[in-house]
């Protein structure tokens, strides 16, 4: 969520619209050191599932961490490629 403007955008309540809040079962906060290690492990060639097991995190959480790091240009290995 981009809160650079100083406010948090809220969804307007509406009777005609239902919302689904996604990713509620995932932990999306990472200690800085863990995020850096995940990125280094990925860049060194480690597979996503192995990184998740190493850190005892869900693979989806590691995927989102790597996606975040890719947006920050910190991922040097092809990211969306799967063998």
PyMOL CGO cylinders between C-alpha atoms (Angstrom):
from pymol import cmd
from pymol.cgo import CYLINDER

trace = [
    CYLINDER, 0.00, 0.00, 0.00, 1.44, 3.36, -0.98, 0.3, 1, 1, 1, 1, 1, 1,
    CYLINDER, 1.44, 3.36, -0.98, 0.84, 5.83, 1.83, 0.3, 1, 1, 1, 1, 1, 1,
    CYLINDER, 0.84, 5.83, 1.83, 3.26, 8.48, 0.59, 0.3, 1, 1, 1, 1, 1, 1,
    CYLINDER, 3.26, 8.48, 0.59, 0.43, 11.03, 0.48, 0.3, 1, 1, 1, 1, 1, 1,
    CYLINDER, 0.43, 11.03, 0.48, 0.03, 10.75, 4.24, 0.3, 1, 1, 1, 1, 1, 1,
    CYLINDER, 0.03, 10.75, 4.24, -3.28, 8.93, 4.31, 0.3, 1, 1, 1, 1, 1, 1,
    CYLINDER, -3.28, 8.93, 4.31, -4.42, 5.35, 4.06, 0.3, 1, 1, 1, 1, 1, 1,
    CYLINDER, -4.42, 5.35, 4.06, -6.90, 4.75, 1.24, 0.3, 1, 1, 1, 1, 1, 1,
    CYLINDER, -6.90, 4.75, 1.24, -10.06, 2.99, 2.40, 0.3, 1, 1, 1, 1, 1, 1,
    CYLINDER, -10.06, 2.99, 2.40, -12.58, 1.06, 0.38, 0.3, 1, 1, 1, 1, 1, 1,
    CYLINDER, -12.58, 1.06, 0.38, -15.95, 2.74, 0.29, 0.3, 1, 1, 1, 1, 1, 1,
    CYLINDER, -15.95, 2.74, 0.29, -18.72, 0.63, 1.76, 0.3, 1, 1, 1, 1, 1, 1,
    CYLINDER, -18.72, 0.63, 1.76, -21.35, -0.36, -0.71, 0.3, 1, 1, 1, 1, 1, 1,
    CYLINDER, -21.35, -0.36, -0.71, -24.32, -2.71, -0.54, 0.3, 1, 1, 1, 1, 1, 1,
    CYLINDER, -24.32, -2.71, -0.54, -23.86, -3.67, -4.18, 0.3, 1, 1, 1, 1, 1, 1,
    CYLINDER, -23.86, -3.67, -4.18, -20.20, -4.67, -3.89, 0.3, 1, 1, 1, 1, 1, 1,
    CYLINDER, -20.20, -4.67, -3.89, -18.52, -7.47, -1.98, 0.3, 1, 1, 1, 1, 1, 1,
    CYLINDER, -18.52, -7.47, -1.98, -14.78, -7.49, -1.30, 0.3, 1, 1, 1, 1, 1, 1,
    CYLINDER, -14.78, -7.49, -1.30, -12.41, -10.37, -0.77, 0.3, 1, 1, 1, 1, 1, 1,
    CYLINDER, -12.41, -10.37, -0.77, -9.36, -9.65, 1.37, 0.3, 1, 1, 1, 1, 1, 1,
    CYLINDER, -9.36, -9.65, 1.37, -6.59, -11.83, 0.00, 0.3, 1, 1, 1, 1, 1, 1,
    CYLINDER, -6.59, -11.83, 0.00, -3.40, -13.19, 1.55, 0.3, 1, 1, 1, 1, 1, 1,
    CYLINDER, -3.40, -13.19, 1.55, -4.78, -12.96, 5.08, 0.3, 1, 1, 1, 1, 1, 1,
    CYLINDER, -4.78, -12.96, 5.08, -3.18, -16.26, 6.04, 0.3, 1, 1, 1, 1, 1, 1,
    CYLINDER, -3.18, -16.26, 6.04, 0.32, -15.10, 5.06, 0.3, 1, 1, 1, 1, 1, 1,
    CYLINDER, 0.32, -15.10, 5.06, 2.90, -13.30, 7.18, 0.3, 1, 1, 1, 1, 1, 1,
    CYLINDER, 2.90, -13.30, 7.18, 4.10, -10.45, 4.98, 0.3, 1, 1, 1, 1, 1, 1,
    CYLINDER, 4.10, -10.45, 4.98, 6.60, -8.86, 7.38, 0.3, 1, 1, 1, 1, 1, 1,
    CYLINDER, 6.60, -8.86, 7.38, 10.23, -9.93, 7.17, 0.3, 1, 1, 1, 1, 1, 1,
    CYLINDER, 10.23, -9.93, 7.17, 13.21, -9.03, 9.34, 0.3, 1, 1, 1, 1, 1, 1,
    CYLINDER, 13.21, -9.03, 9.34, 15.69, -7.10, 7.16, 0.3, 1, 1, 1, 1, 1, 1,
    CYLINDER, 15.69, -7.10, 7.16, 18.37, -9.76, 7.62, 0.3, 1, 1, 1, 1, 1, 1,
    CYLINDER, 18.37, -9.76, 7.62, 15.99, -12.54, 6.56, 0.3, 1, 1, 1, 1, 1, 1,
    CYLINDER, 15.99, -12.54, 6.56, 14.87, -10.62, 3.46, 0.3, 1, 1, 1, 1, 1, 1,
    CYLINDER, 14.87, -10.62, 3.46, 18.49, -10.05, 2.45, 0.3, 1, 1, 1, 1, 1, 1,
    CYLINDER, 18.49, -10.05, 2.45, 19.35, -13.73, 3.01, 0.3, 1, 1, 1, 1, 1, 1,
    CYLINDER, 19.35, -13.73, 3.01, 16.34, -14.88, 0.98, 0.3, 1, 1, 1, 1, 1, 1,
    CYLINDER, 16.34, -14.88, 0.98, 17.45, -12.60, -1.86, 0.3, 1, 1, 1, 1, 1, 1,
    CYLINDER, 17.45, -12.60, -1.86, 21.05, -13.81, -1.67, 0.3, 1, 1, 1, 1, 1, 1,
    CYLINDER, 21.05, -13.81, -1.67, 19.95, -17.45, -1.63, 0.3, 1, 1, 1, 1, 1, 1,
    CYLINDER, 19.95, -17.45, -1.63, 17.74, -16.89, -4.68, 0.3, 1, 1, 1, 1, 1, 1,
    CYLINDER, 17.74, -16.89, -4.68, 20.47, -15.01, -6.57, 0.3, 1, 1, 1, 1, 1, 1,
    CYLINDER, 20.47, -15.01, -6.57, 22.91, -17.84, -5.76, 0.3, 1, 1, 1, 1, 1, 1,
    CYLINDER, 22.91, -17.84, -5.76, 20.60, -20.36, -7.46, 0.3, 1, 1, 1, 1, 1, 1,
    CYLINDER, 20.60, -20.36, -7.46, 18.63, -21.86, -4.59, 0.3, 1, 1, 1, 1, 1, 1,
    CYLINDER, 18.63, -21.86, -4.59, 15.07, -22.93, -5.46, 0.3, 1, 1, 1, 1, 1, 1,
    CYLINDER, 15.07, -22.93, -5.46, 12.07, -21.13, -3.97, 0.3, 1, 1, 1, 1, 1, 1,
    CYLINDER, 12.07, -21.13, -3.97, 10.75, -24.22, -2.16, 0.3, 1, 1, 1, 1, 1, 1,
    CYLINDER, 10.75, -24.22, -2.16, 14.18, -24.88, -0.61, 0.3, 1, 1, 1, 1, 1, 1,
    CYLINDER, 14.18, -24.88, -0.61, 14.45, -21.27, 0.56, 0.3, 1, 1, 1, 1, 1, 1,
    CYLINDER, 14.45, -21.27, 0.56, 10.99, -21.55, 2.13, 0.3, 1, 1, 1, 1, 1, 1,
    CYLINDER, 10.99, -21.55, 2.13, 11.96, -24.75, 3.94, 0.3, 1, 1, 1, 1, 1, 1,
    CYLINDER, 11.96, -24.75, 3.94, 15.25, -23.17, 5.13, 0.3, 1, 1, 1, 1, 1, 1,
    CYLINDER, 15.25, -23.17, 5.13, 13.42, -20.20, 6.66, 0.3, 1, 1, 1, 1, 1, 1,
    CYLINDER, 13.42, -20.20, 6.66, 10.38, -22.22, 7.81, 0.3, 1, 1, 1, 1, 1, 1,
    CYLINDER, 10.38, -22.22, 7.81, 8.12, -19.92, 5.80, 0.3, 1, 1, 1, 1, 1, 1,
    CYLINDER, 8.12, -19.92, 5.80, 5.38, -20.64, 3.28, 0.3, 1, 1, 1, 1, 1, 1,
    CYLINDER, 5.38, -20.64, 3.28, 6.56, -20.73, -0.33, 0.3, 1, 1, 1, 1, 1, 1,
    CYLINDER, 6.56, -20.73, -0.33, 4.01, -18.02, -1.13, 0.3, 1, 1, 1, 1, 1, 1,
    CYLINDER, 4.01, -18.02, -1.13, 5.61, -15.71, 1.46, 0.3, 1, 1, 1, 1, 1, 1,
    CYLINDER, 5.61, -15.71, 1.46, 9.06, -16.28, -0.05, 0.3, 1, 1, 1, 1, 1, 1,
    CYLINDER, 9.06, -16.28, -0.05, 7.64, -15.66, -3.53, 0.3, 1, 1, 1, 1, 1, 1,
    CYLINDER, 7.64, -15.66, -3.53, 6.18, -12.34, -2.40, 0.3, 1, 1, 1, 1, 1, 1,
    CYLINDER, 6.18, -12.34, -2.40, 9.44, -11.41, -0.66, 0.3, 1, 1, 1, 1, 1, 1,
    CYLINDER, 9.44, -11.41, -0.66, 11.33, -12.07, -3.90, 0.3, 1, 1, 1, 1, 1, 1,
    CYLINDER, 11.33, -12.07, -3.90, 8.72, -10.16, -5.90, 0.3, 1, 1, 1, 1, 1, 1,
    CYLINDER, 8.72, -10.16, -5.90, 9.24, -7.20, -3.55, 0.3, 1, 1, 1, 1, 1, 1,
    CYLINDER, 9.24, -7.20, -3.55, 13.01, -7.45, -3.92, 0.3, 1, 1, 1, 1, 1, 1,
    CYLINDER, 13.01, -7.45, -3.92, 12.68, -7.69, -7.71, 0.3, 1, 1, 1, 1, 1, 1,
    CYLINDER, 12.68, -7.69, -7.71, 10.67, -4.46, -7.69, 0.3, 1, 1, 1, 1, 1, 1,
    CYLINDER, 10.67, -4.46, -7.69, 13.59, -2.92, -5.75, 0.3, 1, 1, 1, 1, 1, 1,
    CYLINDER, 13.59, -2.92, -5.75, 16.05, -4.21, -8.42, 0.3, 1, 1, 1, 1, 1, 1,
    CYLINDER, 16.05, -4.21, -8.42, 17.79, -6.46, -5.88, 0.3, 1, 1, 1, 1, 1, 1,
    CYLINDER, 17.79, -6.46, -5.88, 17.17, -9.73, -7.71, 0.3, 1, 1, 1, 1, 1, 1,
    CYLINDER, 17.17, -9.73, -7.71, 19.82, -10.62, -10.30, 0.3, 1, 1, 1, 1, 1, 1,
    CYLINDER, 19.82, -10.62, -10.30, 18.57, -14.09, -11.27, 0.3, 1, 1, 1, 1, 1, 1,
    CYLINDER, 18.57, -14.09, -11.27, 15.54, -14.46, -13.52, 0.3, 1, 1, 1, 1, 1, 1,
    CYLINDER, 15.54, -14.46, -13.52, 12.61, -14.29, -11.15, 0.3, 1, 1, 1, 1, 1, 1,
    CYLINDER, 12.61, -14.29, -11.15, 9.43, -15.48, -12.85, 0.3, 1, 1, 1, 1, 1, 1,
    CYLINDER, 9.43, -15.48, -12.85, 11.21, -18.35, -14.58, 0.3, 1, 1, 1, 1, 1, 1,
    CYLINDER, 11.21, -18.35, -14.58, 10.44, -21.86, -13.34, 0.3, 1, 1, 1, 1, 1, 1,
    CYLINDER, 10.44, -21.86, -13.34, 12.09, -25.04, -14.57, 0.3, 1, 1, 1, 1, 1, 1,
]
cmd.load_cgo(trace, "trace")
